[in-house]
Amino acid sequence: MAQTQLKNKTHTEVEDGSSLKGTLASVFFVGIFIVLTWVGVYFLYLDRF
């Protein structure tokens, strides 16, 4: 019977940190957009209440 071997990589190496900085910035922008949207909806609700 044939025996298969799986090569598991236990760690990943990050060669360039700039891509992670761009990811962090994108997450912050999306988070700020979501917070501002919720605040805007809340104030709209208070205005119409």
PDB file of N, CA, C and O in Angstrom:
ATOM      1  N   MET A   1       0.840  -1.165   0.000  1.00  0.00           N
ATOM      2  CA  MET A   1       0.000   0.000   0.000  1.00  0.00           C
ATOM      3  C   MET A   1       0.896   1.243   0.000  1.00  0.00           C
ATOM      4  O   MET A   1       1.892   1.306   0.720  1.00  0.00           O
ATOM      5  N   ALA A   2       0.526   2.213  -0.810  1.00  0.00           N
ATOM      6  CA  ALA A   2       1.334   3.422  -0.924  1.00  0.00           C
ATOM      7  C   ALA A   2       1.162   4.284   0.313  1.00  0.00           C
ATOM      8  O   ALA A   2       0.068   4.426   0.859  1.00  0.00           O
ATOM      9  N   GLN A   3       2.264   4.843   0.725  1.00  0.00           N
ATOM     10  CA  GLN A   3       2.235   5.667   1.922  1.00  0.00           C
ATOM     11  C   GLN A   3       2.435   7.122   1.502  1.00  0.00           C
ATOM     12  O   GLN A   3       3.410   7.468   0.836  1.00  0.00           O
ATOM     13  N   THR A   4       1.482   7.965   1.910  1.00  0.00           N
ATOM     14  CA  THR A   4       1.590   9.387   1.564  1.00  0.00           C
ATOM     15  C   THR A   4       2.179  10.139   2.735  1.00  0.00           C
ATOM     16  O   THR A   4       1.882   9.860   3.897  1.00  0.00           O
ATOM     17  N   GLN A   5       3.009  11.086   2.408  1.00  0.00           N
ATOM     18  CA  GLN A   5       3.622  11.907   3.445  1.00  0.00           C
ATOM     19  C   GLN A   5       3.197  13.347   3.233  1.00  0.00           C
ATOM     20  O   GLN A   5       3.307  13.899   2.138  1.00  0.00           O
ATOM     21  N   LEU A   6       2.716  13.930   4.298  1.00  0.00           N
ATOM     22  CA  LEU A   6       2.329  15.327   4.257  1.00  0.00           C
ATOM     23  C   LEU A   6       3.411  16.161   4.907  1.00  0.00           C
ATOM     24  O   LEU A   6       3.868  15.866   6.012  1.00  0.00           O
ATOM     25  N   LYS A   7       3.803  17.182   4.222  1.00  0.00           N
ATOM     26  CA  LYS A   7       4.812  18.078   4.773  1.00  0.00           C
ATOM     27  C   LYS A   7       4.089  19.254   5.419  1.00  0.00           C
ATOM     28  O   LYS A   7       3.525  20.101   4.726  1.00  0.00           O
ATOM     29  N   ASN A   8       4.109  19.299   6.709  1.00  0.00           N
ATOM     30  CA  ASN A   8       3.447  20.371   7.442  1.00  0.00           C
ATOM     31  C   ASN A   8       4.449  21.469   7.759  1.00  0.00           C
ATOM     32  O   ASN A   8       5.540  21.217   8.270  1.00  0.00           O
ATOM     33  N   LYS A   9       4.049  22.689   7.443  1.00  0.00           N
ATOM     34  CA  LYS A   9       4.865  23.838   7.805  1.00  0.00           C
ATOM     35  C   LYS A   9       4.296  24.401   9.102  1.00  0.00           C
ATOM     36  O   LYS A   9       3.125  24.775   9.175  1.00  0.00           O
ATOM     37  N   THR A  10       5.133  24.453  10.104  1.00  0.00           N
ATOM     38  CA  THR A  10       4.651  24.893  11.406  1.00  0.00           C
ATOM     39  C   THR A  10       4.739  26.398  11.598  1.00  0.00           C
ATOM     40  O   THR A  10       4.130  26.936  12.523  1.00  0.00           O
ATOM     41  N   HIS A  11       5.472  27.076  10.756  1.00  0.00           N
ATOM     42  CA  HIS A  11       5.561  28.522  10.882  1.00  0.00           C
ATOM     43  C   HIS A  11       5.650  29.146   9.502  1.00  0.00           C
ATOM     44  O   HIS A  11       6.058  28.507   8.532  1.00  0.00           O
ATOM     45  N   THR A  12       5.259  30.416   9.439  1.00  0.00           N
ATOM     46  CA  THR A  12       5.374  31.166   8.193  1.00  0.00           C
ATOM     47  C   THR A  12       6.329  32.322   8.431  1.00  0.00           C
ATOM     48  O   THR A  12       6.382  32.891   9.521  1.00  0.00           O
ATOM     49  N   GLU A  13       7.054  32.648   7.430  1.00  0.00           N
ATOM     50  CA  GLU A  13       8.006  33.734   7.536  1.00  0.00           C
ATOM     51  C   GLU A  13       7.464  34.949   6.798  1.00  0.00           C
ATOM     52  O   GLU A  13       6.990  34.839   5.667  1.00  0.00           O
ATOM     53  N   VAL A  14       7.536  36.095   7.437  1.00  0.00           N
ATOM     54  CA  VAL A  14       7.126  37.346   6.818  1.00  0.00           C
ATOM     55  C   VAL A  14       8.389  38.066   6.383  1.00  0.00           C
ATOM     56  O   VAL A  14       9.230  38.433   7.204  1.00  0.00           O
ATOM     57  N   GLU A  15       8.507  38.259   5.093  1.00  0.00           N
ATOM     58  CA  GLU A  15       9.712  38.898   4.578  1.00  0.00           C
ATOM     59  C   GLU A  15       9.611  40.412   4.572  1.00  0.00           C
ATOM     60  O   GLU A  15      10.600  41.109   4.801  1.00  0.00           O
ATOM     61  N   ASP A  16       8.401  40.925   4.308  1.00  0.00           N
ATOM     62  CA  ASP A  16       8.231  42.368   4.192  1.00  0.00           C
ATOM     63  C   ASP A  16       7.085  42.812   5.080  1.00  0.00           C
ATOM     64  O   ASP A  16       5.964  42.331   4.917  1.00  0.00           O
ATOM     65  N   GLY A  17       7.333  43.709   6.008  1.00  0.00           N
ATOM     66  CA  GLY A  17       6.314  44.166   6.940  1.00  0.00           C
ATOM     67  C   GLY A  17       5.400  45.228   6.371  1.00  0.00           C
ATOM     68  O   GLY A  17       4.392  45.558   6.996  1.00  0.00           O
ATOM     69  N   SER A  18       5.715  45.778   5.201  1.00  0.00           N
ATOM     70  CA  SER A  18       4.891  46.840   4.645  1.00  0.00           C
ATOM     71  C   SER A  18       3.507  46.341   4.249  1.00  0.00           C
ATOM     72  O   SER A  18       2.542  47.101   4.326  1.00  0.00           O
ATOM     73  N   SER A  19       3.386  45.099   3.833  1.00  0.00           N
ATOM     74  CA  SER A  19       2.071  44.591   3.471  1.00  0.00           C
ATOM     75  C   SER A  19       1.189  44.483   4.705  1.00  0.00           C
ATOM     76  O   SER A  19      -0.023  44.677   4.615  1.00  0.00           O
ATOM     77  N   LEU A  20       1.777  44.179   5.853  1.00  0.00           N
ATOM     78  CA  LEU A  20       0.999  44.112   7.083  1.00  0.00           C
ATOM     79  C   LEU A  20       0.589  45.504   7.548  1.00  0.00           C
ATOM     80  O   LEU A  20      -0.479  45.667   8.138  1.00  0.00           O
ATOM     81  N   LYS A  21       1.405  46.489   7.296  1.00  0.00           N
ATOM     82  CA  LYS A  21       1.031  47.864   7.643  1.00  0.00           C
ATOM     83  C   LYS A  21      -0.149  48.317   6.794  1.00  0.00           C
ATOM     84  O   LYS A  21      -1.046  48.999   7.289  1.00  0.00           O
ATOM     85  N   GLY A  22      -0.154  47.947   5.535  1.00  0.00           N
ATOM     86  CA  GLY A  22      -1.282  48.284   4.671  1.00  0.00           C
ATOM     87  C   GLY A  22      -2.552  47.584   5.115  1.00  0.00           C
ATOM     88  O   GLY A  22      -3.640  48.156   5.044  1.00  0.00           O
ATOM     89  N   THR A  23      -2.418  46.357   5.568  1.00  0.00           N
ATOM     90  CA  THR A  23      -3.570  45.620   6.064  1.00  0.00           C
ATOM     91  C   THR A  23      -4.117  46.283   7.316  1.00  0.00           C
ATOM     92  O   THR A  23      -5.330  46.441   7.457  1.00  0.00           O
ATOM     93  N   LEU A  24      -3.234  46.670   8.222  1.00  0.00           N
ATOM     94  CA  LEU A  24      -3.665  47.333   9.451  1.00  0.00           C
ATOM     95  C   LEU A  24      -4.372  48.647   9.141  1.00  0.00           C
ATOM     96  O   LEU A  24      -5.396  48.957   9.749  1.00  0.00           O
ATOM     97  N   ALA A  25      -3.839  49.413   8.210  1.00  0.00           N
ATOM     98  CA  ALA A  25      -4.465  50.681   7.831  1.00  0.00           C
ATOM     99  C   ALA A  25      -5.845  50.440   7.227  1.00  0.00           C
ATOM    100  O   ALA A  25      -6.789  51.173   7.520  1.00  0.00           O
ATOM    101  N   SER A  26      -5.965  49.420   6.390  1.00  0.00           N
ATOM    102  CA  SER A  26      -7.259  49.108   5.783  1.00  0.00           C
ATOM    103  C   SER A  26      -8.282  48.700   6.837  1.00  0.00           C
ATOM    104  O   SER A  26      -9.445  49.096   6.763  1.00  0.00           O
ATOM    105  N   VAL A  27      -7.855  47.918   7.806  1.00  0.00           N
ATOM    106  CA  VAL A  27      -8.764  47.501   8.878  1.00  0.00           C
ATOM    107  C   VAL A  27      -9.203  48.715   9.687  1.00  0.00           C
ATOM    108  O   VAL A  27     -10.374  48.819  10.050  1.00  0.00           O
ATOM    109  N   PHE A  28      -8.291  49.630   9.973  1.00  0.00           N
ATOM    110  CA  PHE A  28      -8.663  50.838  10.701  1.00  0.00           C
ATOM    111  C   PHE A  28      -9.665  51.671   9.909  1.00  0.00           C
ATOM    112  O   PHE A  28     -10.631  52.178  10.479  1.00  0.00           O
ATOM    113  N   PHE A  29      -9.448  51.818   8.611  1.00  0.00           N
ATOM    114  CA  PHE A  29     -10.379  52.602   7.799  1.00  0.00           C
ATOM    115  C   PHE A  29     -11.762  51.970   7.776  1.00  0.00           C
ATOM    116  O   PHE A  29     -12.763  52.677   7.889  1.00  0.00           O
ATOM    117  N   VAL A  30     -11.833  50.667   7.633  1.00  0.00           N
ATOM    118  CA  VAL A  30     -13.128  49.990   7.630  1.00  0.00           C
ATOM    119  C   VAL A  30     -13.790  50.125   8.999  1.00  0.00           C
ATOM    120  O   VAL A  30     -14.997  50.355   9.084  1.00  0.00           O
ATOM    121  N   GLY A  31     -13.011  49.985  10.067  1.00  0.00           N
ATOM    122  CA  GLY A  31     -13.558  50.128  11.409  1.00  0.00           C
ATOM    123  C   GLY A  31     -14.095  51.525  11.666  1.00  0.00           C
ATOM    124  O   GLY A  31     -15.175  51.685  12.236  1.00  0.00           O
ATOM    125  N   ILE A  32     -13.345  52.533  11.248  1.00  0.00           N
ATOM    126  CA  ILE A  32     -13.798  53.914  11.419  1.00  0.00           C
ATOM    127  C   ILE A  32     -15.068  54.160  10.613  1.00  0.00           C
ATOM    128  O   ILE A  32     -15.979  54.839  11.085  1.00  0.00           O
ATOM    129  N   PHE A  33     -15.133  53.619   9.410  1.00  0.00           N
ATOM    130  CA  PHE A  33     -16.334  53.770   8.583  1.00  0.00           C
ATOM    131  C   PHE A  33     -17.542  53.145   9.273  1.00  0.00           C
ATOM    132  O   PHE A  33     -18.620  53.739   9.292  1.00  0.00           O
ATOM    133  N   ILE A  34     -17.372  51.955   9.838  1.00  0.00           N
ATOM    134  CA  ILE A  34     -18.484  51.282  10.512  1.00  0.00           C
ATOM    135  C   ILE A  34     -18.933  52.084  11.734  1.00  0.00           C
ATOM    136  O   ILE A  34     -20.131  52.259  11.953  1.00  0.00           O
ATOM    137  N   VAL A  35     -17.978  52.571  12.532  1.00  0.00           N
ATOM    138  CA  VAL A  35     -18.327  53.353  13.721  1.00  0.00           C
ATOM    139  C   VAL A  35     -19.049  54.638  13.323  1.00  0.00           C
ATOM    140  O   VAL A  35     -20.064  54.985  13.926  1.00  0.00           O
ATOM    141  N   LEU A  36     -18.541  55.345  12.320  1.00  0.00           N
ATOM    142  CA  LEU A  36     -19.193  56.582  11.876  1.00  0.00           C
ATOM    143  C   LEU A  36     -20.589  56.320  11.330  1.00  0.00           C
ATOM    144  O   LEU A  36     -21.497  57.127  11.529  1.00  0.00           O
ATOM    145  N   THR A  37     -20.764  55.199  10.645  1.00  0.00           N
ATOM    146  CA  THR A  37     -22.087  54.852  10.129  1.00  0.00           C
ATOM    147  C   THR A  37     -23.060  54.611  11.272  1.00  0.00           C
ATOM    148  O   THR A  37     -24.189  55.101  11.241  1.00  0.00           O
ATOM    149  N   TRP A  38     -22.627  53.856  12.287  1.00  0.00           N
ATOM    150  CA  TRP A  38     -23.501  53.597  13.434  1.00  0.00           C
ATOM    151  C   TRP A  38     -23.817  54.886  14.190  1.00  0.00           C
ATOM    152  O   TRP A  38     -24.956  55.079  14.615  1.00  0.00           O
ATOM    153  N   VAL A  39     -22.846  55.761  14.364  1.00  0.00           N
ATOM    154  CA  VAL A  39     -23.091  57.034  15.046  1.00  0.00           C
ATOM    155  C   VAL A  39     -24.076  57.879  14.238  1.00  0.00           C
ATOM    156  O   VAL A  39     -24.975  58.502  14.803  1.00  0.00           O
ATOM    157  N   GLY A  40     -23.905  57.897  12.928  1.00  0.00           N
ATOM    158  CA  GLY A  40     -24.831  58.640  12.076  1.00  0.00           C
ATOM    159  C   GLY A  40     -26.249  58.100  12.153  1.00  0.00           C
ATOM    160  O   GLY A  40     -27.204  58.875  12.208  1.00  0.00           O
ATOM    161  N   VAL A  41     -26.396  56.799  12.158  1.00  0.00           N
ATOM    162  CA  VAL A  41     -27.730  56.193  12.261  1.00  0.00           C
ATOM    163  C   VAL A  41     -28.335  56.489  13.629  1.00  0.00           C
ATOM    164  O   VAL A  41     -29.533  56.754  13.732  1.00  0.00           O
ATOM    165  N   TYR A  42     -27.517  56.446  14.678  1.00  0.00           N
ATOM    166  CA  TYR A  42     -28.000  56.731  16.029  1.00  0.00           C
ATOM    167  C   TYR A  42     -28.515  58.166  16.125  1.00  0.00           C
ATOM    168  O   TYR A  42     -29.597  58.397  16.663  1.00  0.00           O
ATOM    169  N   PHE A  43     -27.751  59.130  15.609  1.00  0.00           N
ATOM    170  CA  PHE A  43     -28.200  60.509  15.658  1.00  0.00           C
ATOM    171  C   PHE A  43     -29.423  60.746  14.777  1.00  0.00           C
ATOM    172  O   PHE A  43     -30.282  61.563  15.107  1.00  0.00           O
ATOM    173  N   LEU A  44     -29.498  60.038  13.667  1.00  0.00           N
ATOM    174  CA  LEU A  44     -30.695  60.125  12.826  1.00  0.00           C
ATOM    175  C   LEU A  44     -31.916  59.606  13.583  1.00  0.00           C
ATOM    176  O   LEU A  44     -33.005  60.174  13.495  1.00  0.00           O
ATOM    177  N   TYR A  45     -31.716  58.523  14.325  1.00  0.00           N
ATOM    178  CA  TYR A  45     -32.798  57.971  15.149  1.00  0.00           C
ATOM    179  C   TYR A  45     -33.220  58.975  16.220  1.00  0.00           C
ATOM    180  O   TYR A  45     -34.414  59.176  16.441  1.00  0.00           O
ATOM    181  N   LEU A  46     -32.245  59.610  16.889  1.00  0.00           N
ATOM    182  CA  LEU A  46     -32.574  60.584  17.916  1.00  0.00           C
ATOM    183  C   LEU A  46     -33.283  61.790  17.322  1.00  0.00           C
ATOM    184  O   LEU A  46     -34.183  62.349  17.949  1.00  0.00           O
ATOM    185  N   ASP A  47     -32.894  62.193  16.134  1.00  0.00           N
ATOM    186  CA  ASP A  47     -33.508  63.349  15.488  1.00  0.00           C
ATOM    187  C   ASP A  47     -34.959  63.064  15.135  1.00  0.00           C
ATOM    188  O   ASP A  47     -35.796  63.961  15.237  1.00  0.00           O
ATOM    189  N   ARG A  48     -35.282  61.853  14.726  1.00  0.00           N
ATOM    190  CA  ARG A  48     -36.639  61.511  14.309  1.00  0.00           C
ATOM    191  C   ARG A  48     -37.502  61.028  15.468  1.00  0.00           C
ATOM    192  O   ARG A  48     -38.710  60.855  15.309  1.00  0.00           O
ATOM    193  N   PHE A  49     -36.898  60.809  16.626  1.00  0.00           N
ATOM    194  CA  PHE A  49     -37.631  60.334  17.784  1.00  0.00           C
ATOM    195  C   PHE A  49     -38.375  61.462  18.365  1.00  0.00           C
ATOM    196  O   PHE A  49     -39.073  61.291  19.364  1.00  0.00           O
TER     197      PHE A  49
END
